[in-house]
Amino acid sequence: MRIQPGSRQRGFTLIEIMTVVAIVGILAAIAIPNYTEYVHRANRAEARSTLMSAASWMEHRFGETNSYVLTTAASTLFSQRFGNVPSQGRARYTVSVTASTATSYTLTAAPTGSMASDACGSFTIDNYGVRGLSGASRGVTDCWGK
């Protein structure tokens, strides 16, 4: 390639391009895991909120029927209202009544789909308001918050 006298070269050198690629790679290595954790925290918050709403609904039912046992109709209604988190789109958590007697219940939000391998595992709450986890590698305060 001949360069005309008085003209300037245009473009980037290989070193400049490799420097930019290295900087973008470093930023991506930091940003992607942080963004993923942010999305997981938001999904966990939505699951906890749904569990609290479901617990409130169970207490309301107890006030009406003096029992936590769900009839077939009430069980269907529970599944429609609280079964999947979020209620529209791809479910990230499945909420269910895992134990129910006349005087007690335990609700569980089990992770599914993109949240299946989440470090917080399944969220639980019972009729006393005791919050717990199952299948978690983190502590209750880390996952449920303060």
C-alpha positions in Angstrom: 0.0 0.0 0.0 1.4 3.3 -1.0 0.9 6.4 1.1 0.6 9.6 -0.8 2.9 12.4 0.4 0.9 14.9 2.5 -1.9 12.4 3.4 -2.4 10.9 6.9 -3.1 7.3 7.8 -6.5 6.6 9.2 -7.7 3.7 11.4 -6.6 1.9 14.5 -3.6 -0.1 15.3 -3.8 -3.7 16.5 -2.5 -2.6 19.9 -5.2 0.0 20.3 -7.9 -2.6 19.3 -6.5 -5.2 21.7 -6.4 -2.6 24.6 -10.1 -1.8 24.0 -11.0 -5.5 23.9 -9.1 -6.1 27.2 -10.9 -3.2 28.9 -14.3 -4.3 27.7 -13.6 -7.9 28.8 -12.6 -6.7 32.3 -15.7 -4.5 32.6 -17.9 -7.4 31.5 -16.3 -9.8 34.0 -17.3 -7.4 36.7 -20.7 -6.2 35.4 -22.3 -9.4 34.4 -22.1 -11.2 37.8 -23.2 -8.0 39.6 -26.2 -7.7 37.3 -27.1 -11.4 37.7 -27.1 -11.0 41.5 -29.2 -7.8 41.2 -31.8 -9.7 39.1 -31.8 -12.6 41.6 -32.3 -10.2 44.6 -35.3 -8.7 42.7 -36.8 -12.1 42.0 -36.3 -13.2 45.7 -38.1 -10.0 46.8 -41.0 -10.7 44.6 -41.2 -14.3 46.0 -41.1 -13.1 49.6 -43.8 -10.5 48.9 -46.0 -13.1 47.4 -45.5 -15.4 50.4 -46.4 -12.6 52.7 -49.6 -12.0 50.7 -50.4 -15.7 50.7 -49.9 -15.8 54.5 -52.3 -12.8 54.9 -54.8 -14.7 52.7 -54.5 -17.8 54.9 -55.1 -15.7 58.1 -58.1 -14.1 56.4 -59.5 -17.6 55.6 -58.9 -18.7 59.2 -60.9 -15.8 60.4 -63.8 -16.9 58.2 -63.7 -20.6 58.7 -61.7 -21.1 61.9 -59.4 -23.5 60.2 -56.4 -23.4 57.9 -57.5 -26.5 56.0 -58.2 -25.5 52.4 -61.3 -26.9 50.6 -60.9 -27.9 47.0 -62.3 -24.6 45.9 -60.1 -22.6 48.2 -57.1 -24.6 47.1 -57.8 -23.8 43.5 -58.2 -20.2 44.3 -54.9 -20.2 46.2 -53.1 -21.7 43.2 -54.6 -19.1 40.9 -53.7 -16.2 43.1 -50.3 -17.3 44.4 -49.2 -20.4 42.5 -46.6 -18.8 40.3 -44.3 -15.9 40.9 -44.7 -13.7 38.8 -48.3 -14.5 38.0 -47.7 -13.6 34.3 -44.9 -14.9 32.1 -42.3 -17.5 33.0 -42.5 -18.6 36.6 -39.4 -18.1 38.8 -41.0 -19.5 42.0 -43.9 -21.8 42.7 -45.8 -21.1 45.9 -47.7 -23.9 47.7 -49.2 -24.9 51.0 -46.8 -27.6 52.1 -48.4 -28.4 55.4 -51.9 -27.5 56.6 -53.9 -28.6 59.6 -56.9 -26.9 61.3 -54.5 -24.9 63.5 -51.3 -24.5 61.4 -49.9 -24.1 58.0 -46.5 -23.8 56.2 -46.2 -21.9 52.9 -43.2 -22.6 50.6 -41.9 -20.6 47.6 -39.8 -23.1 45.6 -37.4 -21.7 42.9 -38.0 -22.9 39.4 -36.6 -22.0 36.0 -33.8 -19.4 36.0 -33.9 -19.3 39.8 -33.7 -23.1 40.3 -30.1 -23.1 41.5 -30.4 -20.0 43.6 -28.3 -19.9 46.8 -31.3 -19.0 48.9 -33.3 -22.2 47.9 -36.9 -22.3 48.9 -38.5 -19.7 51.2 -40.9 -20.8 53.9 -43.2 -19.1 56.3 -45.7 -20.6 58.8 -48.8 -19.5 60.7 -46.6 -17.9 63.5 -44.8 -15.8 60.9 -41.5 -17.8 61.3 -39.5 -17.4 58.2 -37.2 -20.1 57.0 -35.3 -21.6 54.1 -34.8 -25.1 52.7 -32.0 -26.2 50.4 -30.1 -23.0 50.9 -26.4 -22.3 51.1 -27.0 -18.9 52.7 -28.5 -17.9 56.0 -32.1 -16.8 56.7 -31.1 -13.2 57.4 -29.1 -13.0 54.1 -32.1 -14.2 52.0 -35.1 -12.9 54.0 -33.5 -9.6 55.0 -33.5 -7.9 58.3 
